[in-house]
């Protein structure tokens, strides 16, 4: 299931997934290029995240609990690049740094925050892919039971416009007595989004408190920062990712782009063949198991071309057997990356073989 948000809104998409009792992953991409991932088990929401790969959101929730350094000594999650945060929450739970109630509360808050951001989107695209459910599972929501609540919160937030234009604006105290429940965190650099995480309260409630304080002259709000497109370095390595999973493509694209690479991600190996010769990538990430042409065949075809005889080709696969590694080497693969891989593994491999 895929399409545009002009054809079908997010509210309806999630209701269809729930009604069909689907298990898998929903990718939402806004017209500005931001991504969100929502995970379902038999139609119920069990986790939601954005493409924040540096755990900023989780660190904010931990800060609100007085656990600022909780992540410093944990090993990297092996759950994969778009569920890194989920794996770290479970690691904190297993290490008894978080209680079950705290872990559940954080997961529920992450779901609610993502829903707040995406329910009102009407420009963008979506893809739902059937896949195995995330495990282990700590919480679950039926969207139908909370959808009216989230719609009401969104309507409440809209009433604050134009005084409050974004949850990423920062309040500034004009009197020290203002907002006693929040003023220990308000420093002119902490966003409404972060205050919601610290306080463990929904964004519309935090917004109401700040809006009222502004009206009473107790608080000011920073101007909305205008985002400027990042300048791509002319000499940064060009990476092509070929994987029939759109969610893998988008996650790889986002992470590598944020680390200074030029990235193109393609979910069709047939389409990739024509693009490869047009864009002349410096490194290729290629899934093994794909329809139309599998990764072994595609790698072998590229190695027969003088233009790609020496270009690093990293094979991506869910298998980790000796025979599979031998087959990859036989067709000319440079390296072999086993799914699920984390951000650190991806970056280490790409840095090793790219020309940067």
C-alpha positions, 0 to 999 in steps of 0.5 A: 500500500502506497500513495500520496497524502492528497489521495488519502490522509494519515488518519484514514491510512492508520485506520485501514491498517488497524481494520485490516489487522496488518503487521508491518511498517508505515513510512510517512514522508512530508513534502519538506523531506522529513520522515516518520516510521510507525510500527504495527502488530495486528493493526495496533501501534507498538512504536513510532519514530522519526529519522533522528538517528542520534537519539536526541529524543530519547536523551530528552525523555531521560533528561526529564527523569534525571538520567542524563548519562544513562546512554553513555555506557550502553552498546549499540542497538542491533535492531537496525537503523530506523529502530535504534531508539527502541533497542536502546530503551530495551537495553536501559530496561534490561540494565534496570536503569529504567523501570517497566513503567518508565520504559512504557511511558517513554514509548507511549510518548514517542507514539503520541509525539509522532501522531501529533506531527503527522495527523495534520499532514496533507502533502507528502507520500506514504508506503506501508510494508508488511514485515515481522513485528518489532520484538520484544513488545512493551506497549500497544495502541489501537489508534481508533481509541485515541484518534479523537484525542489527538485530533482535539489536541491538534485543533487546540494547537492551531488556536495558538497561531500566529503567536506559536507557529512551531513546536520548535520555537523556544520560550523566554522568561520575562519574569522569574515567577512565570511557568513554575512547572517549566521554568527550570528548563526554560533558557531561551534555547529549549524548544516547546517540543523538548519541554513536552518531553521533559515534563512528560505532558502532551505538546498542546498542554505545554503550548496552552501554558506558554500561550497564556503566559505570553498573553499575560506578558510573562513569556516571550517566544523566539522567532521561527527559524527559517531552515536553509537547505544544506550546501552539498559539498562538490567533492563529497562521495556519491552513494547509491543504495539499491534495496526493494525496502523503501524504508531501508532506502529512506533511512540509509539516505537520511543518515548518509546525507546528514554525514555529508554524503551525496545519496540516491536511494532506489527501490527498483533494481531495473531503475537502478541500472539506468541511474548507475551509468548516469550518476556514476556513484563512488560506492554502491549499497546493494540488497541481495534479495530483490525482485526482477534482478537479485543482488548477486546478478546485479553485482556481476553485471556491474563488474563486467563494465569497465566503468564499475570494475573497481567501484566498491559494492557493499551487499546488504542482506538478512542472511549471515551464512558462509555460503552467502559470503562466498557467493558475494565474493564470487560475483565481485562484492567488496563487502557484506553488511548483514541486516539489521545493521546500526548507524555506526556499522553503516557509517564505518563501512561506507567511510572505509570504502568511499573516497572521502 
